[in-house]
Amino acid sequence: MLELRAWCVLLITLVLLLEFVSPSPVQRRISDECDWFGSGLDEDPSASHSVHPVYLRCREGKVHWEYPRGALRILLRLGRAAKEFQGCLKVSNVSSGASLYLEGHRELSLLHRNDSNSGLQRCFRSSGGQVALFLEASGDSLKKDVFGFVYDLQPIQPETFSECRPCTDKELIYSFCTSDFVVRGTISALYQNELMQRTELTIRSRKILRDSNPGLFQSGPYGLVHRPLHCGTRAGKGEFLFLGRWRLGDPVLGCAPRWSEWKKVRKRADLAECVLD
């Protein structure tokens, strides 16, 4: 009797060990607050038309989907609170296996077609503190496809937010202290890039006050930054203070006051989070 009981215990132990070393498809997905990694090979073949929910809560992160199958509904939020934000994403892998949509009220807006090139940025604004993306596989065939994108979310104030309007004194000071690059210089060229939906400005630097990525002006005094095309940016004459940050690998221009205006703001500032050189 004792020998039979010992065999039963051993059998149960072996079953538990097999379950531990052979995780279920859900266990083979890797997800946290920022990133999601998954594979269609982990899906049950009978669930090829199912929609898998993904919840991401970080300011930036990435999604990597191998062998796309079925669909993902990706819900982006900025932390746990329902903070409004503007988000941008960049598809980082060319794939014919999936298409990406922005979910709106009773409709889906196409952000990336399954035969499009990667590298283009697509931007959107939250509603109710969240954005839903719908990533749909183009078929059920399990060929070697990879669909991936990186995203970046920035909090906004819904009542006053406009990425195209001039910055206030307070915003200028905050931007000066927190920007990835701060450059005094002039605009030497401007190009309206319809394909990328952005205005590209070539800056000739007179003085680089800050540059977290030395590659911006690596080849000399000229650097390329950009703004959203819909802002209608035009090339002004004279000296400016260019303030901006790196977003999804690209230098994005935020505030750009004239140098004479910045000197007045600097004199009026009582307190600041940094030294206003």
N, C-alpha and C positions, 0 to 999 in steps of 0.2 A: 504493500500500500504506500509506504514511504517512497519507494523507488518510482511508482507511477506519479505521485504528487510532484516529485522532483523533475520528472520529464515534462509535466504540464507547465511548471514554472519556467523551465528552459525554453519551451516552445513559445510561450507568451512573450518572454524576453526577446527572442529572435524576431518575432513579428513587430514588436515595438521598435527594435533597431532598424529593421527594413523600412518602416515608415519614416524613421528619422533621416536615414541616408538617402531616401528617394522622395524628396519633397513633392507636394502637389503642384500643379501649374501655377496656382496663386502664389505659393511660397517661392517659386523661381523668379517671380517678378521682384524687382528691387525698386523701392519707392521711399521717399522721405518727404519732408516739407518743401524741398526745393527741386528735386530731380525725380525722373521716372525712367526706368529701363525695363524693356519687356521684349518678348518674342512671340510671333504667331505660332511657332512650333510648340509652345506650351499650351496652346488652346485645344480644347476638345474639338475634333473635326466636325462634330454635329452642331457646334456653336459658332460656325463661320460667319453668321450674320448677327451675332450678339454685339452689344455695345458695353465696353468695359469702362467704368467711371474712374477718373484719376483726379485727386485733389492736391493742389500745390498751393503753398502759403508763403512763399519767399519773395523777396524783392527781385531776385534773379535766379536762374537755374536752367535746366535743359531736359529735353525729352528725347529718348533714343528708342526707336521701334524697329526691330529686325523682323524680317519675314512678315510684313503687315498682313493681318487677317481680321475680318470683322471691322470694328470701329472703336475709337476711344472718344470719350467725352471728357475733356480736360477743363476743370474748373479752377481758375486763377483767382486768388484773393491776396490782399496785402496784409499778412498777419491774420490774427483771429478777429479783429474788429472790422466792421464794414467800412473801411476807408476807401474813398474814391481815388482812382489812379489813372494815369495814362500809361499804356504798355506798348512795347514794340517787341517784335520777334524777328529772327533771321533763320531761315532754313539753312541748315549746315550740311545736309547730305542730299545729293541729287538722287531722286528715286522715282521710278515710274510706277511704284506700287501703292501710292496713297495720295490723297488730296486733302487740303486743310481748309476748313471753313470757320468763319466767325458766326456764332449763333446769335441771332437777333430775335425780335418779336415776330414769331410765326414764320421766320425765314432764315435761310443760311446764306451768308455772303462769302464768296470764294476768295480766299487769301493766297492760296498756292495750288496750282493745277498739278496733276501727277506727272506732266511732261515739261514742267517749267524748270528753269535753271535755279540753282541755289544762290545764296548771297544777297538776295534782295530783302530789305527790311519792310515789314508791314506793321503799321501802328493802329491802335484802337484805344477807346476810352471805356472805362468801366461804367456799369449801371447797377445801382444798388450795392456798390462795393465789390462787384465780381464781374468776371468775363468768362464765358463758356466757349471753348474751341471744340470743333468736331473734326476728328481726324479719321478719314474713311479709307479703307483699303480698296484698291481698284479692282480686285478680283480675289478668287479663292485659291489661285495657284501659289504654291509655296516656293517660289523662286527666290534667289538670294537678293533681296531688296532691303535697303535700310532707309528709314525716314527719320530725320532728327532736326530739332531746332533748339535755339537758345532764346531766352526771353528776358526782358528787363522791365520792371514796373516802378513807376515813380509816383509818389503821393501828390495830390493836387487839392486845391481849395475850389470846390465847384462854383461858388458864387463869383469868384474873381479871376478864375484861371483862364489864361489865354497864352499859349506858347509863342504867339506872334507879337504881342504888345510889348512896348518898352518896359523895362524893369523899374520899379520904384527905388528910392534911395535905400530902403531897408533891404530889398532884394539884391541890390547891387553889392552892398557890404557883405551880406551872407554869401552871395555867389563868389565874391573875391576870396573869401576865407575858405571856401569849400570846393572850388572848382579844381578839376584835374589839370587844366592848363589856363594860365593867365599870361597874355601876351600884349605888349604895346606895339602897334604897327599900323600899316595901311593896307587897303584892299588893292591888289595889283590886277586881279582878274575875277570874273564872275561868270558862272555857267549854269543855266537852268537845265538840269538833267531830268528830262521827262520820264525816261525809263526807270530811274531809281526814285523818282518823285521827291527830289531834293534839289536845293540850290547849293552849288559848290563854290566856295570862296577861297581864292588863293591869297594868303596873307603874307605880306613881306614884313618880317619882324624887325623892330628897332631894338626891343629889349624883351627877353623872355624872363618873366618874373616867376613863373612856375610851369613845369612840364613833367607830369608824372610818367609820361611815356616819351623818352627822348627821340623816338622814331618820327615824331611829328615834324621836327625840323632837322632831321638827321642829315639830309643832303645839302643843307645850306640855310640861308635866311628865309626860305619860302616854305610854307606849310599849307595843306589843304584841309579845310573844315567845311561843315555843311549845316544847313537848316532845312526844315520841311518846305517843300515847293509851294504849298498853298499859302505860305506867309508872304509871298511876293517880295522877297528881299531884293533890294537894289544896291548897287555899288556906290557908296558915298565917298566924297573926297575928304582928305584930311586924316588926322591920326585918331585911332580908336583904341579902346581897351577891350580885347576879346577874351571873354570868359566862357568856359564850357567844360564838358566832361566827356570821357570815353564811354560810349554806349554800344554794346555788342560789337566791340572791336573798331568802332568808327568815332572820330572826334566830332561831337555835336556842339554847335555854337549856341550858347544861351543868351546872356546879356552882352551887349556890345555898345556901351556908351562912348561918345566922343571923349577924347582924352581931356579936353578942357572942362567937360561936364563932370568927369570923374574927379578932377582936382577940387571942384566945388563941393561935391558929395563928401569927399574925404575930410575937408575942412569942417563941414557941418556935423560930422559924426562925433558923438560924445563917447560912446563905448563901442567896442568891436571885439569879436572873438579872436582876432589876430592883428598883427601889425599891418597897417594899411600903407605899404611902401609906395 
